[in-house]
């Protein structure tokens, strides 16, 4: 039983990273209608940025917010410069733009920081916390808290602030938003900035566990896609719950399903995607458009 | 009535691709006035409204209180005081009724921010159903309720000119009547001018001060609303032929008199039209 609980907690700790990325994917998808395949690469870039600042002698607690802010700015810049010109060109073009960005950023990261894996010392120390025999590393707990707090801030922003209301309005009906004088372009850039910031938190939180390498977010991005599909692309809360479920499912499957260790546990999220697409295409919490006939 | 019109459209042209849909359209809307934009399907009513709110680009002159509108985009026009209730309502289906209305209030000029709360109450008085359903997603509302929401939302932005596109489309007669009753009152109580595009000519003529009839992308007739209350006149205007009573036309165009919708003459055709 202890081990079972241990596995669940480890799964949740891993799941918050997927949840963070899934949330970033969802925010961009709702605003721009683009499945941003480069979201993981943007997060990797943020993690490398934070690492470089720490290596240069900066405290993690200064480097971290700096990386988050820079990533937000980068997200907005990507929307302005790379996405806006092809915005009206349809989903396939947007998907291709995302794929191109993924390859480009990946190459850029390898060029600047080379492909040797690097270790990112945990800002939370190497101790462990827990009750009785159930133990988690302080890094696992600290990273989870970091991502969860970020998601709470994002949720509150969307739910309770005027700018959050405008963001949701633009995601729902950009034409009507324009007729009401809402600056839609600014809102889309802001959505990308928020996604960049959340991705940066997820990437920086994952780095001490996963190790820094240009490919560090390839697996998590696929898992985040699974999480977003599971929870529903149009539901920010759903993406978070989806991420946690995927994390726990992966953790339990690799422990209890014989022969499913290591990389093979990636099978689990795809089984989940497949099942969701068959049974509930809008996701667990996604809304099929609520429009009365 | 000699002052510069609030909204001036002069020599307006518009095209979708290679198809020209508006040819040299000119019309004025004065402060506090309601102008009915009439015409058959495809006459260019919607395009004209979309041109004013800068959704479609145009040639010709377009000014709001003397300021050039053609240099603005949709967002700029909205901020300059153009309100637009689009055909099909354009509500935010996933947001609640309350949130939809709040988005309207956010678009108002800074000088009127303080009145947002009392204005919201006035919208609730006008359409009590919007208060009852304020926590529902707008997408769950009926067509008539969504139309009320779209109108209320546009009013809360406190526009100087409100464009309303086919409000009666697909609505039950009783709902349409309720909506037009509200429309009749908004000029005075919200101090806005209204340009109302509507296929139901009888209903719009009952609430409007003046009428402009579009046919095949041009202005076929522009006169006081009362002049078209005669069936023959209206038919002539739609068909673009010379009206039978030319004397009435001259009298009306010189001095368009605001009409009280309550005292508008009712005919059998009226009743027929309204109950369709």
Boltz contact constraints between the chains, C-beta under 6 A:
constraints:
  - contact:
      token1: [A, 165]
      token2: [B, 99]
      max_distance: 6.0
  - contact:
      token1: [A, 169]
      token2: [B, 92]
      max_distance: 6.0
  - contact:
      token1: [A, 169]
      token2: [B, 103]
      max_distance: 6.0
  - contact:
      token1: [A, 172]
      token2: [B, 92]
      max_distance: 6.0
  - contact:
      token1: [A, 172]
      token2: [B, 94]
      max_distance: 6.0
  - contact:
      token1: [A, 173]
      token2: [B, 92]
      max_distance: 6.0
  - contact:
      token1: [A, 176]
      token2: [B, 90]
      max_distance: 6.0
  - contact:
      token1: [A, 178]
      token2: [B, 74]
      max_distance: 6.0
  - contact:
      token1: [A, 178]
      token2: [B, 75]
      max_distance: 6.0
  - contact:
      token1: [A, 179]
      token2: [B, 78]
      max_distance: 6.0
  - contact:
      token1: [A, 179]
      token2: [B, 84]
      max_distance: 6.0
  - contact:
      token1: [A, 180]
      token2: [B, 78]
      max_distance: 6.0
  - contact:
      token1: [A, 180]
      token2: [B, 103]
      max_distance: 6.0
  - contact:
      token1: [A, 180]
      token2: [B, 107]
      max_distance: 6.0
  - contact:
      token1: [A, 181]
      token2: [B, 75]
      max_distance: 6.0
  - contact:
      token1: [A, 181]
      token2: [B, 78]
      max_distance: 6.0
  - contact:
      token1: [A, 181]
      token2: [B, 79]
      max_distance: 6.0
  - contact:
      token1: [A, 181]
      token2: [B, 107]
      max_distance: 6.0
  - contact:
      token1: [A, 183]
      token2: [B, 75]
      max_distance: 6.0
  - contact:
      token1: [A, 290]
      token2: [B, 93]
      max_distance: 6.0
  - contact:
      token1: [A, 290]
      token2: [B, 137]
      max_distance: 6.0
  - contact:
      token1: [A, 290]
      token2: [B, 139]
      max_distance: 6.0
  - contact:
      token1: [A, 290]
      token2: [B, 140]
      max_distance: 6.0
  - contact:
      token1: [A, 291]
      token2: [B, 93]
      max_distance: 6.0
  - contact:
      token1: [A, 291]
      token2: [B, 139]
      max_distance: 6.0
